[in-house]
Amino acid sequence: MASSAPPSSSFFVSSSSTTKRPPFFFAPTSFKFYAPTASDSNSSSSSSSLSSTRRWFNPLRRRKFDQPPQIERHWVEAPHQPLASSERFSVASYNILADRNASQHRDLYVNVPSYYVNWDRRKRVICKELLGWDTDIICLQEVDKYIELSNILVKAGYTGSYKRRTGDTADGCAMFWKADKFRLLESESIQFKDMGLRDNVAQLLVFEMCEFDSRRLLVGNIHVLYNPNRGEVKLGQIRFLLARAKALSEKWGNSPIVLAGDFNSTPQSGIYKFLSSSELNIMLYDRKELSGQKRCRPAQVLGKKKETVGPFILLDGLLNCWTDEEVKVATGDSGCHSAVHPLKLNSSYAAIDGSTSTRGFNGEPFATSYHSKFLGTVDYLWYSDGILPTKVLDTVSIGDLVRTGGLPCKKVGSDHLALVSEFSFLDANNASTEIVAASASPRLDNEEQDKLQS
């Protein structure tokens, strides 16, 4: 399906009755309805009367217990934070499922009614979600209908920027921000193809708050390579993004950083460890298991009674599975087995306790994406020193997700759930950011890590 995006790979745009869902079960393709026959005359008159007036079961008739689950999301606020200032902003990260991808991968949505996958309907639902949350900055992935979305969001007061993927793909990353709250100072688009790291792209934008011109912010938006077998490419993409974010932040007075996106890696993975701890010994991992995606088939997730954690430790005989070229892609140096990055990052969702029905042991959502071949978390909102998350929009429980049969659904326009967080700049008159970073996000101490790795 052709994209509505123009041929240009990146550009800016400045501001100026739904159908009821059928029951959730498999129904036969044809039905035989009751019709009296001659043999029925042998039945008693009362039986005959009952037969001719009986209301036969229709499997397509809505029953109360067949109603789809209500996908309700609620804000969860952080405890009292004396270090937070009144200067706040909100960020949303949302993989909106490119129309072309939905059309080409219908096998992922076999349990989803086709009208929930239809782009025109999904566009309305997605925009209703985004405008309902009223976030200041919106980071979108898998955008192949940028102009259509932009026409709606610009009317709501947003300005937008778009970077299309390279190669023969039609989607890309887009960022929108409220024109009356932020001024754009600088933007940088990253084409990972230029570094030999596939056709994925990322965005880095530096903003200044209109009301508080001393408050600057760098926001990154990325859609990491999907392929679960190419862990070294995923690491290379993320490592390069973080290095560029650090450089751009320093250029603008060490501006705080928010990194949004679909990282195609689970909270139990080596890549998550890399992001949260700033380093990773890749020789402890099989590169084909580095992202943790292969452990997230719905049958696997729902069949497990206990969450599996820790790195995918290799047997001694497999330590040489990394080639020199793969090591170089992952770490930047074929002679170095440790991947490192220069930022101190925390996850906004891990920093604020949510419901036990929606969160895993490390504070991340149980799931941010659900279709017939995946049920798990791959989306994150990371932040650096200088800001604090004050609240997050909690996700939904595994039970509620499963009862939908898969995403998209009535109230969700994609096969992902959006992540939304409000942040506050630190009050300069209070404690340093070093204290905040140490307490903001839960981290495992050495003893706990040893237990998990044993």
C-alpha positions as CSV (number, residue, x, y, z in Angstrom):
1,M,0.0,0.0,0.0
2,A,1.4,3.3,-1.0
3,S,2.4,5.7,1.7
4,S,1.0,9.2,1.9
5,A,4.4,10.5,3.0
6,P,6.2,12.6,0.4
7,P,9.4,11.4,-1.2
8,S,11.5,13.6,1.0
9,S,13.0,11.6,3.9
10,S,12.6,14.3,6.6
11,F,10.8,17.6,7.0
12,F,8.9,19.8,9.3
13,V,5.3,20.9,9.5
14,S,4.3,23.8,11.7
15,S,1.0,24.5,13.6
16,S,-1.8,26.6,12.7
17,S,-20.9,5.6,14.8
18,T,-18.0,3.0,15.5
19,T,-19.0,-0.6,14.6
20,K,-19.6,-2.9,17.5
21,R,-17.1,-5.7,17.9
22,P,-18.2,-9.3,17.3
23,P,-18.0,-11.8,20.2
24,F,-14.5,-13.1,21.1
25,F,-14.7,-16.7,20.0
26,F,-14.4,-18.7,16.8
27,A,-17.7,-19.0,14.9
28,P,-18.5,-21.4,12.0
29,T,-18.6,-19.9,8.6
30,S,-22.2,-21.1,8.0
31,F,-25.2,-21.8,10.2
32,K,-28.2,-24.2,9.9
33,F,-31.3,-22.8,11.4
34,Y,-34.2,-24.9,12.7
35,A,-37.1,-25.6,10.3
36,P,-40.0,-28.0,11.3
37,T,-40.3,-31.2,9.3
38,A,-43.0,-33.8,8.8
39,S,-41.4,-36.0,11.5
40,D,-42.1,-33.3,14.0
41,S,-45.9,-34.0,13.7
42,N,-45.3,-37.1,15.8
43,S,-44.4,-34.9,18.7
44,S,-46.9,-33.8,21.3
45,S,-48.8,-30.6,20.6
46,S,-47.1,-29.0,23.5
47,S,-43.7,-30.0,22.2
48,S,-44.6,-28.9,18.7
49,S,-45.7,-25.5,20.1
50,L,-42.5,-25.1,22.0
51,S,-40.4,-26.1,19.0
52,S,-42.1,-23.6,16.6
53,T,-41.6,-20.7,19.0
54,R,-38.2,-21.5,20.5
55,R,-35.5,-18.8,20.0
56,W,-32.5,-20.8,18.8
57,F,-29.0,-19.9,19.9
58,N,-27.3,-17.5,17.5
59,P,-23.5,-17.5,18.1
60,L,-23.2,-14.0,16.7
61,R,-25.6,-12.6,19.2
62,R,-24.0,-10.4,21.8
63,R,-24.1,-11.6,25.4
64,K,-23.2,-9.7,28.4
65,F,-20.3,-12.0,29.2
66,D,-19.0,-11.6,25.6
67,Q,-18.5,-7.9,26.0
68,P,-14.9,-6.9,25.2
69,P,-12.8,-5.9,28.2
70,Q,-12.6,-2.2,29.0
71,I,-9.1,-0.9,28.3
72,E,-8.9,1.7,31.1
73,R,-5.7,3.4,31.9
74,H,-4.9,5.5,35.0
75,W,-2.3,8.0,36.0
76,V,0.1,6.9,38.8
77,E,1.8,9.7,40.6
78,A,5.2,9.6,42.3
79,P,5.5,10.1,46.0
80,H,6.2,13.6,47.3
81,Q,9.4,14.9,45.5
82,P,10.9,18.0,47.2
83,L,13.5,18.2,44.5
84,A,10.9,18.7,41.7
85,S,10.1,22.2,40.4
86,S,6.9,23.5,39.1
87,E,8.3,23.6,35.6
88,R,6.9,20.4,34.1
89,F,6.3,18.8,30.7
90,S,4.9,15.6,29.4
91,V,6.2,13.1,26.8
92,A,4.4,10.3,24.9
93,S,6.1,7.4,23.1
94,Y,3.8,5.4,20.7
95,N,4.6,2.9,18.0
96,I,1.4,3.4,16.0
97,L,1.7,0.4,13.6
98,A,2.4,1.5,10.1
99,D,-0.5,0.9,7.7
100,R,1.7,-0.9,5.3
101,N,3.1,-3.2,8.0
102,A,-0.4,-4.1,9.2
103,S,-1.5,-4.9,5.6
104,Q,1.6,-7.1,4.9
105,H,1.5,-9.0,8.2
106,R,-2.1,-10.0,8.6
107,D,-1.1,-13.2,10.3
108,L,-0.2,-11.1,13.4
109,Y,-3.9,-10.0,13.7
110,V,-5.8,-13.2,13.0
111,N,-7.8,-12.7,16.3
112,V,-8.5,-9.0,15.6
113,P,-11.6,-8.0,13.6
114,S,-10.5,-6.4,10.3
115,Y,-12.2,-3.1,11.0
116,Y,-9.9,-2.6,14.1
117,V,-6.9,-2.9,11.7
118,N,-8.3,-0.5,9.1
119,W,-6.1,2.6,9.0
120,D,-8.9,5.2,8.7
121,R,-10.4,3.9,11.9
122,R,-7.0,3.5,13.7
123,K,-6.1,7.0,12.7
124,R,-9.2,8.3,14.5
125,V,-8.5,6.2,17.6
126,I,-4.8,7.1,17.7
127,C,-5.5,10.8,17.5
128,K,-8.2,10.5,20.1
129,E,-5.7,8.9,22.4
130,L,-3.0,11.4,21.8
131,L,-5.2,14.5,22.1
132,G,-6.9,13.1,25.1
133,W,-3.6,12.8,27.0
134,D,-2.7,16.3,25.9
135,T,1.0,15.7,26.0
136,D,3.5,18.4,25.3
137,I,5.8,16.2,23.2
138,I,4.8,13.2,21.1
139,C,7.3,10.7,19.8
140,L,5.9,8.3,17.2
141,Q,7.4,5.2,15.5
142,E,6.2,3.3,12.4
143,V,4.7,6.4,10.8
144,D,3.9,6.0,7.1
145,K,0.9,8.4,7.0
146,Y,2.7,11.5,8.4
147,I,0.8,14.1,6.4
148,E,-2.6,12.7,7.6
149,L,-1.5,12.7,11.2
150,S,0.1,16.1,10.9
151,N,-3.0,17.7,9.5
152,I,-4.9,16.7,12.6
153,L,-2.2,17.5,15.2
154,V,-1.2,20.9,13.6
155,K,-4.8,22.0,14.1
156,A,-4.5,21.1,17.7
157,G,-1.5,23.4,18.1
158,Y,1.5,21.0,17.4
159,T,4.5,21.4,15.2
160,G,6.0,18.3,13.7
161,S,9.2,16.8,12.3
162,Y,9.5,13.5,10.4
163,K,12.3,11.2,9.4
164,R,11.6,8.4,7.0
165,R,13.5,5.1,7.1
166,T,16.0,4.5,4.3
167,G,15.6,1.6,1.8
168,D,12.4,0.3,0.4
169,T,10.4,0.8,3.7
170,A,7.7,3.4,3.9
171,D,7.6,4.3,7.6
172,G,9.7,6.3,9.9
173,C,9.9,8.3,13.2
174,A,7.9,11.5,13.9
175,M,8.0,14.0,16.7
176,F,5.3,16.6,17.5
177,W,5.5,19.3,20.1
178,K,3.2,22.1,21.4
179,A,4.3,25.3,19.6
180,D,3.2,27.5,22.5
181,K,5.3,25.6,25.0
182,F,8.5,24.7,23.3
183,R,10.8,26.4,20.8
184,L,13.0,24.2,18.6
185,L,16.7,25.0,18.9
186,E,18.3,22.3,16.9
187,S,17.4,19.0,15.3
188,E,19.5,16.0,14.1
189,S,18.3,13.1,12.1
190,I,20.2,9.8,12.2
191,Q,20.3,7.4,9.4
192,F,21.9,4.2,10.7
193,K,22.5,3.0,7.2
194,D,25.3,5.6,7.1
195,M,27.1,3.6,9.8
196,G,26.3,0.2,8.1
197,L,23.6,-0.4,10.7
198,R,20.6,-1.1,8.6
199,D,17.7,1.2,7.5
200,N,16.4,2.3,10.9
201,V,16.4,6.0,11.8
202,A,16.3,8.2,14.9
203,Q,15.6,11.8,15.8
204,L,17.3,14.1,18.3
205,L,15.7,17.5,18.9
206,V,16.7,20.2,21.4
207,F,14.0,22.4,22.8
208,E,13.7,25.5,25.0
209,M,10.6,26.2,27.0
210,C,8.8,29.3,25.9
211,E,7.9,30.4,29.4
212,F,11.2,29.5,31.0
213,D,13.9,30.2,28.4
214,S,16.6,28.9,30.8
215,R,15.0,25.4,30.6
216,R,16.3,23.3,27.7
217,L,15.6,19.7,26.9
218,L,16.9,17.1,24.4
219,V,14.4,14.5,23.2
220,G,15.4,11.4,21.3
221,N,13.1,9.2,19.3
222,I,14.1,5.8,17.9
223,H,12.7,2.6,16.4
224,V,15.4,0.0,16.9
225,L,15.9,-2.9,14.4
226,Y,13.3,-5.6,15.0
227,N,15.3,-8.7,13.9
228,P,15.8,-10.7,17.1
229,N,18.9,-12.5,15.7
230,R,20.9,-9.3,15.2
231,G,21.6,-8.2,18.7
232,E,24.9,-6.7,17.7
233,V,23.1,-4.3,15.3
234,K,20.6,-3.3,18.0
235,L,23.4,-2.5,20.4
236,G,25.3,-0.6,17.7
237,Q,22.2,1.6,16.9
238,I,21.5,2.4,20.6
239,R,25.2,3.0,21.4
240,F,25.5,5.5,18.5
241,L,22.2,7.3,19.5
242,L,23.4,7.7,23.1
243,A,26.8,9.0,22.0
244,R,25.1,11.6,19.7
245,A,22.6,12.5,22.5
246,K,25.5,13.1,24.9
247,A,27.3,15.4,22.4
248,L,24.2,17.4,21.6
249,S,23.3,17.8,25.3
250,E,26.8,19.1,26.1
251,K,26.6,21.6,23.2
252,W,23.4,23.1,24.8
253,G,24.7,23.4,28.3
254,N,24.2,19.7,29.4
255,S,20.5,19.8,28.7
256,P,18.6,16.9,30.4
257,I,17.6,14.1,28.0
258,V,14.5,12.0,27.4
259,L,14.8,9.1,25.1
260,A,11.6,7.6,23.7
261,G,11.0,4.7,21.4
262,D,10.4,1.1,20.5
263,F,13.7,-0.5,21.5
264,N,12.7,-4.0,20.4
265,S,14.2,-5.4,23.6
266,T,12.6,-6.7,26.8
267,P,13.2,-5.7,30.4
268,Q,15.0,-9.0,31.1
269,S,17.4,-8.6,28.2
270,G,21.1,-7.7,27.9
271,I,20.2,-4.6,25.9
272,Y,18.0,-3.3,28.8
273,K,20.9,-3.9,31.1
274,F,23.1,-2.0,28.8
275,L,20.7,1.0,28.8
276,S,20.2,1.0,32.5
277,S,23.7,0.3,33.7
278,S,25.7,2.0,30.9
279,E,27.8,-1.1,30.1
280,L,27.5,-4.7,29.0
281,N,30.0,-7.6,28.6
282,I,28.6,-9.0,25.3
283,M,30.6,-12.2,25.8
284,L,28.1,-13.3,28.4
285,Y,25.3,-13.3,25.9
286,D,24.3,-15.0,22.7
287,R,23.8,-12.2,20.2
288,K,20.7,-14.0,18.9
289,E,19.2,-13.8,22.4
290,L,20.4,-10.4,23.4
291,S,17.0,-8.7,23.0
292,G,14.9,-11.3,24.8
293,Q,12.2,-11.1,22.1
294,K,12.2,-14.9,21.5
295,R,10.9,-15.5,25.0
296,C,7.8,-13.5,24.4
297,R,5.5,-15.7,22.4
298,P,2.0,-15.5,24.0
299,A,1.9,-19.2,24.7
300,Q,5.3,-18.9,26.4
301,V,4.4,-15.9,28.5
302,L,1.0,-17.2,29.6
303,G,2.4,-20.6,30.3
304,K,5.0,-19.4,32.7
305,K,4.2,-19.3,36.4
306,K,7.3,-17.3,37.3
307,E,9.1,-14.6,35.4
308,T,12.5,-15.5,34.2
309,V,15.2,-13.0,34.8
310,G,18.9,-12.5,34.3
311,P,21.2,-12.6,31.3
312,F,21.3,-15.4,28.8
313,I,24.6,-16.8,30.0
314,L,26.5,-18.9,27.4
315,L,28.2,-22.2,27.9
316,D,32.0,-22.1,27.9
317,G,32.1,-23.8,24.5
318,L,30.0,-21.0,22.9
319,L,32.0,-18.0,24.0
320,N,33.5,-17.7,20.5
321,C,30.1,-17.3,18.8
322,W,30.8,-13.6,18.2
323,T,32.9,-12.8,15.1
324,D,35.3,-9.9,15.2
325,E,33.0,-7.9,12.9
326,E,30.0,-8.5,15.1
327,V,32.0,-7.4,18.2
328,K,33.0,-4.2,16.3
329,V,29.4,-3.5,15.4
330,A,28.2,-4.0,19.0
331,T,31.0,-2.2,20.9
332,G,32.7,-0.1,18.3
333,D,36.0,-2.0,18.7
334,S,36.7,-5.6,17.6
335,G,39.2,-5.9,20.4
336,C,36.8,-4.8,23.1
337,H,34.1,-7.0,24.5
338,S,32.4,-4.4,26.6
339,A,29.8,-2.1,25.1
340,V,29.5,1.2,27.0
341,H,27.6,4.5,26.7
342,P,28.2,7.9,28.4
343,L,24.8,8.6,29.9
344,K,23.2,7.7,33.3
345,L,19.7,6.7,32.3
346,N,16.6,5.7,34.3
347,S,13.3,4.4,33.1
348,S,10.3,6.6,34.1
349,Y,8.0,3.6,34.5
350,A,10.6,1.7,36.7
351,A,11.0,4.9,38.8
352,I,7.3,5.1,39.8
353,D,5.6,2.1,41.4
354,G,2.5,0.9,39.5
355,S,-0.2,-1.7,40.1
356,T,1.1,-5.3,40.7
357,S,-1.3,-6.4,37.9
358,T,0.4,-4.2,35.3
359,R,4.1,-4.2,36.3
360,G,6.9,-6.8,36.4
361,F,9.4,-7.2,39.2
362,N,11.7,-4.4,37.9
363,G,8.9,-1.9,37.6
364,E,8.5,-2.1,33.9
365,P,5.1,-2.9,32.4
366,F,4.3,-6.5,31.9
367,A,3.4,-5.8,28.2
368,T,3.4,-2.8,25.9
369,S,2.7,-4.8,22.7
370,Y,0.4,-7.7,21.9
371,H,-0.4,-9.7,18.8
372,S,-0.6,-13.3,17.8
373,K,3.2,-13.8,18.0
374,F,4.3,-11.4,20.8
375,L,3.2,-10.4,24.3
376,G,5.7,-8.3,26.2
377,T,7.4,-5.0,26.7
378,V,9.7,-3.3,24.2
379,D,8.8,0.4,24.6
380,Y,10.5,2.7,27.1
381,L,10.8,6.3,28.2
382,W,14.4,6.9,29.5
383,Y,15.6,10.0,31.2
384,S,18.9,11.5,32.4
385,D,20.0,13.7,35.3
386,G,18.4,17.0,35.6
387,I,14.7,15.9,35.5
388,L,12.4,13.6,37.4
389,P,9.3,11.7,36.4
390,T,6.3,12.9,38.4
391,K,3.6,10.6,37.0
392,V,3.1,7.9,34.4
393,L,0.1,6.6,32.6
394,D,-0.1,3.0,33.8
395,T,-0.5,0.2,31.2
396,V,-3.1,-2.6,31.5
397,S,-2.9,-6.0,33.0
398,I,-2.0,-9.1,31.0
399,G,-5.5,-10.5,31.7
400,D,-7.2,-7.5,30.1
401,L,-4.9,-7.6,27.1
402,V,-5.5,-11.3,26.5
403,R,-9.3,-10.9,26.7
404,T,-9.1,-8.4,23.8
405,G,-7.7,-11.3,21.6
406,G,-5.0,-8.9,20.4
407,L,-4.3,-5.3,19.6
408,P,-5.5,-3.0,18.0
409,C,-8.9,-3.0,19.7
410,K,-11.8,-0.7,20.3
411,K,-9.9,1.9,22.4
412,V,-6.3,1.2,21.2
413,G,-5.3,2.1,17.7
414,S,-2.1,0.1,17.5
415,D,-0.6,-3.2,18.4
416,H,1.4,-1.3,21.0
417,L,0.3,0.7,24.1
418,A,1.6,4.2,24.3
419,L,3.8,5.2,27.2
420,V,3.1,8.6,28.7
421,S,5.1,10.4,31.4
422,E,5.1,13.8,33.0
423,F,8.6,15.1,34.0
424,S,9.7,18.0,36.2
425,F,13.0,19.9,36.0
426,L,14.9,19.8,39.2
427,D,14.7,22.7,41.6
428,A,18.1,24.2,41.3
429,N,17.9,25.4,45.0
430,N,17.7,21.9,46.3
431,A,20.0,18.8,46.2
432,S,22.2,17.9,43.3
433,T,21.1,15.6,40.5
434,E,23.5,13.0,41.6
435,I,21.3,12.3,44.7
436,V,18.2,12.1,42.6
437,A,19.6,9.7,40.0
438,A,20.7,7.3,42.8
439,S,17.2,7.1,44.2
440,A,15.0,7.5,41.2
441,S,15.2,4.1,39.6
442,P,15.4,0.8,41.4
443,R,18.7,-1.0,40.7
444,L,19.9,-4.5,41.8
445,D,22.8,-4.5,44.3
446,N,25.7,-6.8,43.7
447,E,24.3,-9.6,45.9
448,E,21.0,-9.6,44.0
449,Q,22.7,-9.6,40.6
450,D,24.9,-12.6,41.7
451,K,21.8,-14.5,42.7
452,L,20.0,-13.8,39.4
453,Q,23.1,-14.8,37.4
454,S,23.7,-18.0,39.3
